[in-house]
Amino acid sequence: MSDVGGVSDVSDVTRTTGRLAGRQGGEDRTDRYSRGMADGGEGDPTGPLPGSVPGADPAPAPMDVVVRLSESLPDGLVVADSGARLVFANTRATQVLGVDLAARLGRPLAEALPLRDIEGNAWWEVTDPWHTLHTVRGHREKLLWTEDGTEVLLTSRYVRDEPRGPVRRVLASVRDASARQRAEQDHAALISTVAHELRSPLTSVKGFSSTLLRRWDRFSDDQKRFMLETIEADADRLTRLITELLDVSRIDAGRLDVRAQPVDLVLAAQRHVERLQSVEEYSGRELEVADADELPEVWADPDRLSQILGNLLENGLRHGAGTVRVNVATAAETTSDGRPMVAIEVTDEGDGVAEAHLPLVFNRFWHGGNRRGSTGLGLYVVRGLVEAHGGTIGVDRAPSGGARFRFTLPSGAPEHLA
């Protein structure tokens, strides 16, 4: 079956379905349907075939098969004949275009389906498939507008019986443009947010470095140290933001690599606690790690696991209060093949996450009304990393009143290594 731009050639569809339905000595049902379409409806494409077995249930007629196939397509399908008349439209096309195309069958395509490009030109007059060069086989996806201003994406295929022959049919795939609009809006929001996040640390780095270069001798050692420490902190922030952006792009593209190996979850958590306890910003904060006596073996990417734990612990220290605890235990859940899972909980004693915000926590650029040096990407990346390991993550209110982040990881070696 030929397929160009998501639109299938009807004659190819019927030819295929005709072979699947079978032939009984005599004329092939597909040939008869194709000839009827080419000749403007000559013959009965839905009637019984010569040589059909008496008393047997009739095989599906080609047109019925085509209709059923077209109704299963995710996009709208519109077909015009050699006279530029609308001869077929599936239900999805009617839904996308917002007009009753069934009531417009037989009318000129330009009248039945008026579309305009971004410059306001009538699309079918501009392209004129029936009088275009014989080398033109269709056109790529194009953003067009209907009479009521609805945006649609349209791709066309021009069908000829011979390479240099006239166009016998025009098949058009019609797609709702709202999904692309949302993607473009998300992309614009991403660019805007990234620009904002980059501006602040870059301004700081630029300002302090320029000041030090021009007036080095005028500052005391303590002042120089303060400015250099600020530059280092802002450079670390920029590095973290760029790393998170790269992870976001990999997660969205489904290309996040996980290099699993046996890991000690408790030891990994303890190392993070020891590192954070030595950070001056978190001096005076309590961090604890608790674990069960026996835990099943877990395979994970050590670097990615470190990223997950570090993000959740720092999130609790920055936005929570009181003691931040890490608890590692065997989970009640199991994998689809019956393997046990390990659950890791990170809790604090702060105000927690508002009930209305719980569904938003793992969205991109969510800050919960408190930025405090956060890029808003960390938890989105954490969710992607956990899911890449075959686990799940969620957030609710801890018994202590603060936030409780809980994620699970499957035990045992990955399937390709087991």
N, C-alpha and C positions, 0 to 999 in steps of 0.2 A: 504494500500500500504506500503510495507516495504521500509525503507530508511536507509541506513547506509553510513555515511561519505558523504552525499550529493548525492549518486548515487542510483537511484531507480531500483529495479529488474524489467526487462522488462516484465517477465511473470506476475508479479503482476500488472503492469500498464495495460497490455492487458486484464487481468482478470477483472479488475475494469471497464475499458472502455467497455468491452463486456457486463457487467451487465447493464451499463448505456444505451447502445444501445438497450438492450432488447434481449429476446430470443423468437424465434418462434419455435413451436414444432419440435423437431429434435435436431441435434447436435448444441451445443453452439458455436458461432463464435470464442469465446476466446479459447475454447478447441481445435478447429481446427487449429487456428494460433499457439498455444503453441505446438501442436503435430508437425506442420510443421517445427517450429524452432528446436524442439528436434530431428526430423528425418532428418535434413539437407535440409529442403525445401519441403517436401512431401505435396502434396495438394496445393490448391490455396487459400491463406488466404485472398485475396482481392475480391473473387467472391461473388455473392449473396448467402444469407443464404437459406437453405431449409425452406419453409413455409413463405417466404417474401410476403407481400401484393402486388398483381399485380397492376402495374401502379403507385405505390407509390415511392417517392424518396428513393433510397437505403440509409440505415443508414451507417455512416462512417465505413469503414473497420478497424479492429484493428490496422493493420500496419500503416495506414494513421494516426490514432489517436496517436499512439506512436511517429511517426515522428513529428507530430505537437506539442506534449507535449515536446519532446526533443528539438525542436527549440526554445521553450519558456524558457528553462533553462538558468540561467546566466553563467553556466560553460559548458565546453565541455563534451560530453558523447561518450565513445568508447566501443564497444562490440566485444568480441571474442568468437568463438564457442568452442565446445569440442575438435576440432582438432587444437586449437591455431591459428585459422585464423581470420583475421579482417573481421567482417560481417556487422558492422554498425558504423557510426560516424556522429554526427550532425555538423551543420555549425560552431558552436562556437568552436568545437574541431579543425577544420581546421584553424580557425582564430588564436587560441592560439598557436598551434604548428607550424603554418606557412608552412604547407605542404598540398598538395591536397590528402586528405585521401580517397576521393571518387574514385580516380584512383587507389588506392591500395587495394580496397576491394577484399577479397579472398586470399590475400597473407598472409604468416605467420606473426603473430603479431610482432615478434622480428625484422622482416624485414620491415614491413609496418610502424612500430612506434618504431624505435630504440631510447632507452633512456639509460642514464648512471647516476650512482649515484656520490657522491662527490669524491669517490675513483677511479672513472673511470670504474667501473664494469658495464657490460651490465645488465640492470635492470631485464629484463624478464628471463635471465639465472640465475640470483641470486635468484629471488623469485620462478620461475617455478611453477605457480599456479596449473598446471595440474598434477604435481607429488609431491605436498607437502603433509604434514600430513592432514588427514581428519578432524582434529579439527581446522585447519586454515580456517577462513571465509573471509579473506581479509587482508588488511593492512591499517594502518593509513596514514594520509597525509605525503607525502615525497617530499622533494625538489630534482628534477632531472633536467638533461640537455639533450636537443635535439642534433642532429648532428651539427647544426650551432651555438650551445652554448646558445640557448634560455633557460632561467630558467622557469620551470613549477612546479606546485604543483599537485601531483597525488595521488588519493585515490582509492583503488580497493575493489570490493566485489566479492567473489567467490560463484557462484550459483550451488547448488547440488539438484538433485531431491529427494535424501534421505540423512539423516544426515551423513551417513558414505559412501555415494556413490561418484562416480567420479565427477569432476568439469565439468558441462555442458556448463556453460557460465562464462565469466569474464567481469564484468562491471567496467569501470574506469572513474572517474571524473577527468577532467583536468582543472586546474585553472591557470590563468596568475599570475606569481609571482611578477610582477612589483609593485603591490599595497603593498605587504608585504615588498619589498625592500625599498619602500619609507617610510613605517612605521618604519623600522629598522634604516634608515638613520635619520629620524626625532628623533627617540629615542636616537641615538648616539649623535646628535646635542644637544638634551636636556641635556644629561649627561655632555657633554663637557662644555656647557654654565653654568650649575648649578655649576660645579666644579670651573669654573673661578669666578663666582659671590660669591661663598663661601670663596674662598681663600683669597681675599683682606681683608674683615672684620675679618676673623679668625686670619690672620697674625697680624693685628693691635691689636686685643684683647690679643693674646698671647704675643706679644712684650711688650706692655705697662704693662700688669699684671706682667710679669716676672721681668721687670725693677723695678716696684714698690716694689715687694717682696724682691728683692736683695739689693736695694739701697734706701730704704724708707727715711732714715735719711739724705740723701744727697740732697733731693729736698725740695724746698720751698713749702708753702701751695698753692700758685698760680700754680706752676708746677704740683703738685699732683692733684689739681682740674681739670686742663686741661687734664691730662691723664685719669682721671676717667670719665670725660665728653665724651672723645673720645671713651672709652670702652663702655659706655652706648649707645652712638649713633650707634656704630657698632653692638652692641647686638640688638638694635631695628631694624637695617637693616637686620640682620639675621632672626629675628622673622618675619619681613614683607616678606622676600623671602620665608621662609618655609610656611607661611600662603598662599601666592600666589601659590606656587607649589601644595599645597593640594587642593586649589580651581580649579587649572588647571586640576588636575586628576579627580575631581568630575565633572567638565564641560565636559571633554572628555568622561567620562563614563556615562553621562546623569543622574547623581545621586546628583545633586545640590538641596538641600532642600530650599524651600522658605516658610517661616511662615508668611503669609500675615495678616495684621491688618490695620485698618484705620490710616493714617499718615498725618501729616501736612507738606507738601513739603517745604513751605516757611520757617516755623520754623526750619526744619532740615537744610536748607541751611544757615540760619542766625546763627545757632549754630556753624556750621563749619567755617563760616567767623570769628566769634568772637574767636574761638580757634586758627585759623591760624594767626590772627592779634596779638596774644600774643606770637607767636613764634619769637625768636630773628632773625632767618635766614631770615624771611620775613618782618622784620621791615622796614617801609618806603613804602611798597607796598600797593596800594589801592584795596580794595575788596568791591563790592556793590551787593545788592540783590534787584531785582525789581519783582513785581508780579501784576497780574490782580486783579480787585476788587472781582470777584467771580470765584471760581474754583470748579469743581466737586470733589466729594470725591474720594480719591485714596486709594486703599489697597496695601500695600507693606510690605516687611520684613524690619523693622527698621534698623537692623544691616547691611543688604545687601545694603539698600539705603544709609546708612552712608558711606559704603565702596565705593559706586559709586561716591557720591558727593565728598568725601575726595580725591579720586584718581584724578578726573577731575580738582578740584581746585588746588591741589598741582602740577598737570601737567602744568596748566597755570602759576603758580607762578615760577616754576623751568625753564620751557622752553619758556615761553612767556615774555612779557614786558608790562609796563604800568599798567592800571587798569584791574583787572579781575572781570568780571561781571557775575552774575547769574540771569537769567530771567525765571520766571515761568508763563506760560499762557496756556489757553485752546488751544489744537492743532486743526488744520483743519482736520486731519485724524480722522477716527472712527474705532472701532473694527469691525470684521466681522459680529457681531450681532447688530451693530448700536450704541454701547455705545461710548460716547465721550472719547477722550484721552487728557492727559495733557503733554505739551512739556516743557522740562527744557533745557535751553541753557547756556553753559559756554563759554565765549569769553575772549580774551585778545587782547592786542595791539602790539604784537610782529611781527615777520616776517611770522608767520603762517607755514603751512605745504606745502612743494613743491607739485605741481600738480602731478608729477610722483610718489610721495610717498603716496598719499591719499588712494589707494587701499591696502597699506601695514600697515597702522597705527594700525589696530586691530589684526595683526599677532603676534604670540609668538616671544618674544625677539627682537621686532623692537625698535630701538633706534633713528632712524632718524639722525644718525651721531653725536649725542650728548648724551653721557651716563649720565654724571653728577649725579651719585648715583642711576640711574634707573636700575631696573632689566630687563626691557623690557617685563614684564608680566602683568603690571597693566592694560593696555587698553584691552588686550586680556581677562582678567578676567572681566573687566567692561562690555564688550560686552556680555559675557556669563551670567552675573548677570541680565542685562537688558532683554535679551531674555528669561531668566527663569521667568521673571515677565510678559511675553507676550508683551513686548515692542520692539522697534527698536532703533538703535543708528547709527549716521553717523557723518562725519566731513567734513567741507568745509572752505572757507575763510570768515571771519567776515567782516562786513562793515568797521570796524576799521582797517582792514588789517591783523589782527592776525588770530589765529585758532578759529573756532567755532565748539564746540562739542554739538550736539543736540540729546537728547534721549526722547522717549515718554513712558508713562506708561498708561495702560487702567484704566478708572475710574470704580467705583462700586466694589462690593464684588466679589471674584472669583466664578466661576460657581458652585463649590461644596458647597459654603456657601450661594449663592443667594437663 
